[in-house]
Amino acid sequence: MYKNYKIWLFFGAALIFLYLSVGKYEEFSIKKSISACVLAKSKIKKDLSPQEARKVCELEIKQNK
């Protein structure tokens, strides 16, 4: 009976930590996706400035989210 409480406590703590870490790493992931998109757009379209590419990529990624 006591072992079951340890397992449930472990799962509860793991869920709390996962929930808290999602917010932190979600923003990091979005920034990395935008950076990769800007590089790709800049290489594909030579006449597109990095600022314009960033705006286009932010709109595309936020629409897909």
Rosetta blueprint (number, residue, H / E / L):
1 M L
2 Y H
3 K H
4 N H
5 Y H
6 K H
7 I H
8 W H
9 L H
10 F H
11 F H
12 G H
13 A H
14 A H
15 L H
16 I H
17 F H
18 L H
19 Y H
20 L H
21 S H
22 V H
23 G H
24 K H
25 Y H
26 E H
27 E H
28 F H
29 S H
30 I H
31 K H
32 K H
33 S H
34 I H
35 S H
36 A H
37 C H
38 V H
39 L H
40 A H
41 K H
42 S H
43 K H
44 I H
45 K L
46 K L
47 D L
48 L L
49 S L
50 P H
51 Q H
52 E H
53 A H
54 R H
55 K H
56 V H
57 C H
58 E H
59 L H
60 E H
61 I H
62 K H
63 Q H
64 N H
65 K L
